[in-house]
């Protein structure tokens, strides 16, 4: 059953990423125009404090929030109290937001110092849809059928990175 669950999660992530790529592809072909008049996330939103996220366009920032939440198996309300209601507080600093900020900077530092700035490490690298990343190898899974995950190929097209899965 553990393998079936993993396949279901992998399938969901593939469908989600395909939808994300499909949604941003027309934007990559259109002239660059941000919904916030060209402002960066740090200028448009209160309390965006990480240097990595501050410098993103508004659209890329919103996309990053989706990628981060999916990598942790979260939804917006896990970090933003009242999200999905009229009582949302986007600015309040929850413990999860404080931790996420440190992790975003850690990932950016790893990519900058170890991979020349290329995005090789992401939240998904460790978390795989769970709050607490696994720190030990599951030997029963290691000796089962080989992992069916395929390599990601990231192609840069203008300001948008597209993810294609190698077959």
N, C-alpha and C positions, 0 to 999 in steps of 0.2 A: 504494500500500500504506500510505503514511503516513496517508491519510485514513481508511482502514479501521481502522487501529490506533486512531486517535483516536475513531472511532465506537464501537469495542469498549470502550474505556476509559470513554467517556461513558455507554454503556449499563450498564456495570458499576456506575458511580457512581450512576446513577439507580436501579438495582435496590437497591443498598446503602442509599441514602437513603430509598427507599420502605419498606424493611424497618425502618429506624431509626424513621421516622415511625409506622409501624404498631405497632412495639413500645412506643413511649412514649405513644401516644395514650390508651390506657386509664389510664395513670398521670396524665395531665393531667385526667381526669374524676374520679379517685378523690381522697379526702381526702389532704392532703399528709402523707406518712409516709416517712421515710428508712430505708433498710436499716441504717443505722448509728446509729439512735436520734436522728436530727436533728443529728448532728455535721457539721461542715464537713470538707472534704477535708484541710485543714491540721491538723486535730485528729486525724483518723483514720489518716492515712498518715505515715510517716516521710519526711522529706526533700522535702516539697512546699514549695518556697520562693518561688514567684512569687506576688505579691499577687493576681493575677487568678485563679489556680487554687486558691489556699488558701481563698478565700471561697465556692467552689462546694460544693453538696451532694455527698455521696459518689457518688450516682447520676449527677449532671451531670459530675462529674470523670471517672468511668469513660467516660461518653459522649464527653467531650472528648478523651480519649486515643484513642478510636476514630476520631474525626474528624481529629485531627492525623495519626495514622498513615496514614489513607487519603489525605489530602492530599499526603503525601510518598511514597506508594507503599511504606510500611514495614509491618512487623508488630512485635509487642511485643519480639521478640528483637533487633531492630536497636538499641534503646536500653537494654534491660534484659537483661544477659547471663544466659543459661540459661532465658529465658522459654519456657514450654511444657514444662519439665522439672522435676524435683525439685530442681534445682540453681540455680533462679532467684535473682537478687540484685536486688530492686526498688530498693534504696537506693543502690547504688554510683553515683557520679557519672561517667558516661561523657562524652566530649567532645560527642557528639550531644545528650545531655540538657542540657548546659550551653548549647549553641547554641540548643536548643529553648526554654529558659527565656528567653533574651534575645529571641528572636523572638516569643514569646507576649506579653511585655511591650511590644515594639515595636508589635505589632498592636493591643493594648489602648490604647496611647497614641494611635495613629493614629485609632482609632474614637472615643476620648474627645475628642480635640482637633479633629478634622476633621468628625465626624459626630454630635456631641452625645451620644455614648455608644451610638448604634445600631450594631449589628454589620453593617457594610458590607464590611469587609476581613477576610479569614480567611487561613489558610495556603494554601487552594486558590487564592486570588486570584493568587498568583505561582507556586506550585509545580506545580499541575496534575498531581499524582501522581508528581513527580520530585524527587529530592534537590536538584538545582541548578536554580533557575528560569531560564527562557530570558531573555536580556537583549537579544535582537535579533529583529527581525521576519523571518519567513520569507516572502520576497516570492512564492515559488512557491505558497505556501498562500494568501497574501493575495488573489491574483488568481484563485483557483479558485472553486468553488461557495461561496456565502456560508455562514458559520458557522451550524450548525443548533442551537446552544445557545439555550435560551429563558431569559427572565428568571426569577429566583427571586422568590417572594413569601414573606416570613417573617411569620407571624401569631403574636402572643403570646397564649397561652392559659394563664393562671396562671403558674406558675414555669417552664413548659416552652415553648420556642420550637419551632414546627412549621414545616416547610419545605414549601410547595406550589409546584408548577411551573406557571407561567402557560402556557396553550396558545393 
